Each structure stands twice: as structure tokens, then as C-alpha cells.
Amino acid sequence: MDTLKRTPFYDLYSAFPESRCIDFGGWELPVQFTGIVKEHEAVRQKAGLFDVSHMGEFMVSGAGAESFIQKMTTNDVTRLLDGGAQYTLLCYPDGGVVDDLLVYRLGEGRYMLVVNASNIDKDFQWLQEHLTADFGDVTLTNVSDETLLLALQGPLAEKILASVTDVSLAELRPFHFIEKASVCGVEVLLSRTGYTGEDGFEIYAPLDTAETLWNGLLAAGAPHGLTPAGLGARDTLRFEAKLPLYGQELSADITPLEAGVQFFVKLDNADFIGRDALLQQKEAGLPRRLVGLEMIDRGIPRSHYPVYADGVKVGEVTTGTQSPTLKRNLGLALLDSAYSELGTEVYVEIRGKQLKAVVIKAPFYKKSQGVNPQ
């Protein structure tokens, strides 16, 4: 049996007696510290601190770096200025998704790509396979094993971080970053990004700074109700905000258009890998769409539960739970387009019974002041 990987924060989890770790894509990560609902509510109302050091980071540099990223990703990287970041996707030629990721423009010919932990090796290989001499001077480096990542998320995140940084946070806009910022006396890359549907920040730093950053941020946040948060709350938070999870809302078999992230697919701007297939899918009409579901009958929709209408299977649930914020049994589901209209009644099969649900608007939760990424 392979040994599970651990982040540089692993030894610090023991300070929380109720913490519980699970195998998450080969990593031993905390699913909770004090309780999933408690952590979820803390992020919605105050702030939470997430160890997400399992994520992958690649550096792309050289005169051809921009052209290479433009060819490989669905968004328009030429729109980025230094200090800007964008959400984007890697696609297969048939339009299926290799991964979704963030691109950071560090400077002229210098970029950082942040990819999902379970896809690090696959993504790096995919990029290497397509890094031909046609792009000229491009160097691709995997720095995942040298980089830690913390996410400070919630309405009080800015107030907490302001007490331990030299950055004027009011001037740091969403989807922008400062490459060399001081946090708790440590030089970090500080980004106003996150995966919770709340305002927040992500902090990239060398591994040996883990204890200083973790303890410093928790101490600064203690008067404001900051709590460490695990994978469980991370999933329920992103679910309420309809932020896709690779392997559920996105996959090699689910295109970005079907998943509802077409805003980040710039079909008019570049000849990226998968563009022709996605353009054809758009012109022909989407066969499936990702929709929100609310249960009418009593039951909780879970991932991969089949969905029926008119006596036939019309799709399946990608993610579902009882929403900690809304206290309703909700799901995201990929359904045949004919059954994707708001108000359509469908049936989710739960433990052998078909229980009634209705298609509703998603995201289920939006903070009062929305953030619009590039």
C-alpha cells in the first residue's frame, strides 16, 4: 500500500482533538477540525483557514510562455497584466476537460499555473507532451513539492489579514495578487482568490514557513472567530456557490459548456486545444446542462445518484447535500437539456426509491457583493 502524502501542516493538526483525516487523492488531509457545519458557518459568517497545500503549482517561463498557455487553455491569457490571475481550463481535442486551473501572470514571460492535486502528474505530462519547438523558448517546471498554500476565506478575512501584512488589502482587487508580500513576517505570493463563494485570500510560500504562517494567522484571527477548516466545509461551501469540482462537475466526459463555465471559454479568441469540438457543440446545441435541484420529497441527493423523468434516466447528480447555509436538500445534476428548464420536475433515485425534485436556479448562494473574475 502506498504511503499517503502529507502537507507541511500535518503535525499542526494534532492541536485540534476533533480533527479527522481521510485519504484524498493520495493525500492524508483533514476532512474536519471541529465539525463540518461549524466550519462552514464560520466561513460564511466570520473566517476559516484552509490548508490546501496538496494543490499543484507549475512555473512556465520564456519568450514563448504566453503563446504556449494560450494554445493549451480555454480563456484568453493575453488579457492578463502583471499581477493578474484568471480561471481557465485545459481541454482534450474532443472538448472534455483535462483539468481546471488558475493562471497567474508574474511578469513578462513568467506565469504560475495552479492545478488540482489529483491531476498534478497528468497535467504536467499533458503540458510536456504539447510543448513543442514551435513555441520557441519555454521552460515548464513543477514546483508543487516546494510550495505550500493556505486559503483564508470569509467576510472577516481582510480584517484578519490586515493585521499581519504590509499590503494595502483595500487596493488588492479580486483575481489579482502581489508576488512578494509579507504575511506574518514571511515573504509570500498573496492572491485575492478562493473557492468558497466568499471574499478571501490565498497564500503561497516555501514549505519551511508553514508553522509561522499557520500559528500567526490563527493567533491574529482568534479575536474574530477564525477557525481552521477542512475538506468537508470546503466542499459544501464551493457547492453552494456552484463552483465546479473536477471529477464531479468537470471531467474528460463533461465539457466546460455542459458544466456552465462557458464564460471562461473564449471561442472567438484563440485556436486552443478542444476549441473546434466546443464550437461544434455550441452550434449544435448542448445535449446536457448542469442544473440546480431541490428535493421536494424527503431525501438527500448524492453524487452519481441517477435522475429520471418521463420514466427514463435523464442524467445524474454530480454533487448533493443538505445545504448548511440554506438548510435545504440540494444538488447539482447534469441533465439532458430537454429537462433543464427551471421548474421542471424530476425524480432522484435514492436507496432504490424515486423521490421528487425540481430544477431550481444555481448558484444556491451568493454573497452580498459578488466577485467577477476575468
C-alpha positions in Angstrom: 0.0 0.0 0.0 1.4 3.4 -1.0 2.1 5.8 1.9 -0.2 8.8 1.9 1.4 12.2 1.2 1.2 14.8 3.9 1.4 18.6 3.7 3.8 20.7 5.9 0.9 21.5 8.2 0.1 17.9 9.1 1.8 17.9 12.5 -0.1 21.0 13.5 -3.5 19.3 13.1 -2.9 17.5 16.4 -3.7 20.7 18.3 -7.3 20.1 17.4 -8.6 16.9 19.2 -11.6 16.6 17.0 -9.6 16.8 13.7 -10.1 13.8 11.4 -8.0 13.0 8.3 -9.0 11.0 5.2 -7.3 9.7 2.1 -8.0 12.4 -0.5 -6.4 11.5 -3.8 -3.3 10.0 -2.1 -3.0 12.8 0.5 -3.8 12.5 4.2 -5.9 15.6 4.7 -8.3 16.8 7.3 -11.9 16.4 6.5 -12.7 18.5 9.6 -11.1 20.1 12.6 -14.1 20.9 14.8 -17.1 19.8 12.7 -18.0 20.4 9.1 -21.2 22.5 9.7 -19.4 24.6 12.3 -16.5 25.3 10.0 -18.9 26.0 7.1 -20.8 28.6 9.2 -17.6 30.2 10.3 -16.5 30.8 6.7 -19.9 32.3 5.8 -20.1 34.5 8.9 -16.5 35.1 10.0 -13.5 33.4 8.5 -11.9 30.0 8.0 -8.3 28.9 7.3 -7.7 26.0 4.9 -4.6 24.0 4.3 -4.7 23.4 0.5 -1.0 22.6 0.1 -1.9 19.5 -1.9 -2.7 21.6 -4.9 -0.1 21.7 -7.7 2.0 24.6 -9.0 3.8 24.8 -12.3 6.1 27.6 -13.5 6.0 28.5 -17.2 8.7 30.9 -18.4 10.4 32.1 -21.5 9.6 34.2 -24.5 7.0 31.7 -25.8 5.3 31.2 -22.5 2.2 33.3 -23.3 1.7 31.6 -26.7 2.0 28.2 -25.1 -0.5 28.9 -22.4 -2.9 30.5 -25.0 -2.8 27.3 -27.0 -3.3 25.0 -24.1 -6.1 26.8 -22.2 -9.6 28.0 -22.9 -9.5 31.5 -21.5 -7.6 34.4 -23.1 -4.3 34.7 -21.3 -3.3 37.7 -23.4 -5.8 39.7 -21.3 -3.7 39.3 -18.2 -1.5 42.1 -17.0 1.3 41.6 -14.4 -0.3 40.8 -11.1 -3.5 39.4 -12.6 -5.0 35.9 -12.4 -7.7 34.1 -14.3 -9.7 30.9 -14.1 -9.3 28.6 -17.1 -9.4 25.0 -18.3 -7.2 22.5 -20.1 -9.2 20.5 -22.7 -8.8 17.4 -24.8 -9.4 17.7 -28.6 -12.9 16.4 -28.1 -13.8 19.2 -25.6 -13.6 17.1 -22.5 -11.7 18.6 -19.6 -8.1 17.6 -18.6 -8.4 20.0 -15.6 -9.5 23.4 -14.4 -6.9 25.7 -13.1 -5.7 29.3 -12.3 -3.1 31.1 -14.3 -1.1 33.9 -12.6 0.9 36.3 -14.7 4.0 37.1 -12.6 5.7 39.2 -15.3 6.7 39.3 -19.0 7.2 35.6 -19.9 6.6 34.4 -16.4 3.5 32.5 -15.3 2.3 30.2 -12.5 -0.3 27.6 -13.1 -2.2 26.2 -10.1 -3.8 22.8 -10.8 -5.9 20.2 -8.9 -3.9 17.8 -6.6 -5.3 14.6 -8.1 -4.3 15.8 -11.6 -0.7 17.1 -11.0 1.1 14.3 -12.8 -1.4 14.0 -15.6 -1.5 17.8 -16.2 2.3 18.1 -16.2 2.6 15.2 -18.7 -0.1 16.7 -20.9 1.6 20.1 -21.0 5.0 18.5 -21.6 3.6 16.4 -24.5 2.4 19.6 -26.2 5.5 21.8 -25.5 7.0 21.6 -29.0 9.8 23.6 -30.6 7.1 25.7 -32.4 6.7 27.7 -29.2 10.4 28.7 -29.0 11.8 29.4 -25.6 9.6 27.9 -23.0 10.6 26.2 -19.7 8.0 24.2 -17.7 8.8 23.4 -14.1 6.8 21.5 -11.4 7.3 23.3 -8.1 4.4 21.6 -6.3 6.7 19.8 -3.8 8.4 23.1 -2.8 5.2 25.2 -2.3 2.6 25.4 0.5 -0.8 27.0 0.0 -3.2 28.4 2.7 -6.6 29.9 2.0 -8.0 32.5 4.4 -11.7 32.9 3.5 -14.7 34.7 4.8 -16.2 38.2 5.4 -13.6 38.9 8.1 -10.6 37.6 6.1 -9.5 41.1 5.1 -9.6 42.4 8.6 -7.6 39.5 10.0 -5.0 39.6 7.3 -4.6 43.3 7.5 -3.1 42.9 11.0 -0.2 40.7 9.8 0.7 42.0 6.3 2.4 45.0 4.7 -0.1 45.1 1.8 -2.9 47.6 1.4 -5.6 45.0 1.0 -8.3 47.5 0.0 -6.3 48.1 -3.2 -5.8 44.3 -3.9 -8.7 43.5 -6.2 -10.3 40.1 -6.7 -8.3 37.9 -9.1 -5.1 40.0 -8.5 -2.0 39.2 -6.4 1.2 40.6 -5.1 4.2 38.3 -5.8 6.3 39.5 -2.9 4.2 40.4 0.1 4.9 40.0 3.8 2.5 37.9 5.9 3.4 37.1 9.5 7.0 38.2 8.6 7.2 35.7 5.7 7.6 36.6 2.1 4.7 35.1 0.2 2.7 35.4 -3.0 -0.6 36.8 -1.8 -3.6 36.4 -4.0 -7.2 37.6 -3.6 -8.8 34.3 -4.8 -10.6 31.4 -3.3 -13.0 28.5 -3.6 -15.8 29.2 -1.1 -18.0 31.9 -2.6 -16.7 34.4 -0.1 -14.1 37.1 -0.2 -10.7 35.8 0.7 -7.0 35.3 0.0 -4.7 32.5 -0.9 -1.1 32.5 0.3 1.8 30.7 -1.5 5.0 30.3 0.4 8.1 27.9 0.9 7.4 24.8 2.9 9.6 25.7 5.9 7.4 28.7 6.7 4.3 26.5 7.5 4.3 26.8 11.3 5.0 30.5 11.3 2.1 31.2 8.9 -0.4 28.8 10.4 0.2 29.9 14.0 0.5 33.6 13.1 -2.8 33.7 11.2 -4.7 31.7 13.8 -3.5 34.0 16.5 -4.4 37.1 14.5 -7.8 35.7 13.7 -8.7 34.3 17.2 -10.4 37.6 18.3 -12.5 37.5 15.1 -13.7 33.8 15.3 -11.2 32.4 12.8 -11.2 28.6 12.7 -9.2 26.1 10.7 -11.5 24.3 8.2 -11.2 21.0 6.4 -12.2 19.3 3.1 -15.8 18.8 4.3 -16.5 22.5 4.6 -14.5 23.3 1.5 -16.8 21.0 -0.5 -20.1 22.3 1.0 -19.0 25.9 0.5 -18.0 25.6 -3.1 -21.1 23.5 -3.8 -23.5 26.3 -2.5 -21.7 28.7 -4.8 -21.8 26.3 -7.8 -18.0 26.2 -8.1 -17.2 23.0 -10.0 -15.1 20.2 -8.7 -13.0 18.2 -11.1 -14.2 14.6 -11.2 -17.8 15.7 -10.5 -18.9 18.7 -12.4 -16.0 18.6 -14.8 -14.2 15.6 -16.3 -12.9 14.1 -19.5 -16.6 13.3 -20.3 -18.1 16.6 -19.3 -17.3 19.7 -21.4 -16.9 23.3 -19.9 -20.1 24.3 -21.8 -22.1 21.5 -20.3 -20.8 22.4 -16.9 -21.9 26.0 -17.3 -18.5 27.7 -17.2 -18.7 28.9 -20.8 -17.7 32.4 -19.6 -14.1 31.1 -19.3 -14.1 29.5 -22.8 -13.2 32.2 -25.3 -14.2 30.6 -28.6 -13.6 33.7 -30.6 -10.1 34.5 -29.4 -7.7 31.6 -30.0 -7.2 28.2 -31.5 -6.8 26.3 -28.2 -6.9 22.6 -27.9 -10.6 21.5 -27.9 -11.9 24.7 -29.5 -13.3 23.1 -32.7 -15.2 20.5 -30.7 -16.6 23.0 -28.3 -17.6 25.4 -31.1 -19.4 22.5 -32.8 -21.1 21.6 -29.5 -22.3 25.1 -29.0 -23.6 25.5 -32.6 -25.4 22.1 -32.5 -26.9 22.8 -29.1 -25.8 21.4 -25.7 -27.0 17.8 -25.2 -26.7 18.2 -21.4 -26.6 21.0 -18.9 -25.6 21.4 -15.2 -28.6 22.5 -13.2 -29.6 23.0 -9.6 -32.0 20.6 -7.9 -34.1 20.9 -4.8 -35.7 17.9 -3.3 -39.4 18.0 -2.8 -39.7 14.6 -1.2 -37.6 13.9 1.8 -34.1 12.7 0.8 -30.6 14.0 0.1 -29.2 13.7 -3.4 -25.7 12.4 -3.6 -23.0 12.2 -6.3 -23.9 9.7 -9.1 -27.5 9.2 -8.0 -29.5 8.7 -11.2 -32.2 11.2 -12.2 -35.4 10.2 -14.0 -38.2 11.9 -15.9 -41.0 10.5 -18.0 -39.9 7.0 -16.9 -36.4 7.2 -18.4 -33.0 8.2 -17.0 -32.2 11.8 -18.0 -29.0 12.4 -16.0 -27.3 12.1 -12.7 -26.4 14.1 -9.6 -22.8 15.4 -9.6 -22.8 16.8 -6.0 -25.5 17.0 -3.4 -26.0 17.6 0.3 -28.2 19.3 2.9 -27.0 22.9 2.5 -25.6 24.1 5.8 -26.5 27.7 4.9 -29.9 27.2 3.5 -31.0 24.1 5.4 -32.4 22.6 2.2 -31.6 19.3 0.4 -30.0 20.5 -2.7 -28.0 19.0 -5.6 -26.2 19.9 -8.8 -27.1 17.5 -11.6 -26.1 17.0 -15.3 -29.3 16.5 -17.1 -30.5 16.1 -20.7 -31.1 19.7 -21.9 -34.8 18.9 -22.5 -35.2 18.6 -18.7 -33.0 21.6 -17.7 -35.6 24.3 -17.6 -36.4 26.0 -14.2 -39.4 24.4 -12.6 -39.0 21.0 -14.3 -40.0 18.1 -12.0 -37.7 15.1 -12.0 -37.1 12.1 -9.8 -33.8 11.3 -8.0 -33.3 7.6 -7.2 -32.3 7.4 -3.5 -31.9 3.9 -2.0 -34.0 2.3 -4.6 -36.8 4.8 -4.5 -37.6 7.6 -6.9 -38.1 10.8 -5.0 -39.4 14.0 -6.4 -37.2 17.0 -7.0 -37.4 20.3 -9.0 -34.9 22.2 -11.2 -34.0 25.5 -9.5 -31.6 28.3 -10.1 -28.0 27.8 -9.1 -25.7 29.0 -7.6 -27.7 28.5 -4.4 -25.7 31.1 -2.5 -24.2 34.4 -3.4 -22.5 36.8 -1.1 -24.0 40.3 -1.0 -21.2 41.8 -3.1 -20.3 39.4 -5.9 -16.9 38.9 -7.3 -16.5 38.7 -11.1 -13.3 37.1 -12.2 -11.6 37.9 -15.5 
